[in-house]
Amino acid sequence: MLTGAACLFCKRRSRDTVRPYICRSCLSRLPFRRQSNRVSFQSLALTLPDHVNREVICPFYYTGAIRENLLIMKFGGSWHPARALGPLMAEAVLRRGICADIIVPVPLHKKRLQSRGFNQAERLAAMLGRTMSRPVRADLLVRTLETPPQSEAPDLAGRFRQVLSAFELSGEADGTGTVLLVDDVLTTGATLYAAARVLAALNRPVQAVVCASNQGKPVIPDR
Ligand SMILES: [Zn+2]
């Protein structure tokens, strides 16, 4: 298939493009997680209602080309990587047999949105929506509290306290189908957990998906 667009990862135009914006060779080298190595809210899930799935869909480890491209989105001022990563996330969702009704990105606080120019989770959600032909509702959740970047949080408990009351529902959503909550990276899981807990008030199934996480990543010894 010749898409006319260069591979996002090696920057070459290839006739061997098997997915949007990624060539077969680069696809084969991405750090896919093993199906058996599941990501979840783990111990954070104590107060989640049953209609929120504790398991988070996550196709990649946060390393290599995936990490580089997520960092480009977060700090490099370009949302272009979402065009390759969004469809790969959609594939992971569809493989689990999840049929989302609406897609909701984890919002940024408006101050951070202003300084960054766009919300990386929203761009990924837009590409998921396009791939799955489902509507994106970026208005449904708002971030009312500005929390410090994850890297500055002291520990899991501290991070959890900071982020737990950061989100509010800001609209209605008709229907009873699954709400697909989208973020870029799961580190401690606290942000996603806090957002999922708020979405649970809609009384419909909530399923979270992130692009990457190192939760449960096997330790590979240095050679
Ligand atoms: Zn390539």
Residues whose N, C-alpha, C, O or C-beta is under 5 A from the ligand:
A	BS01	ZN	C7 F9 C10 C23 C26
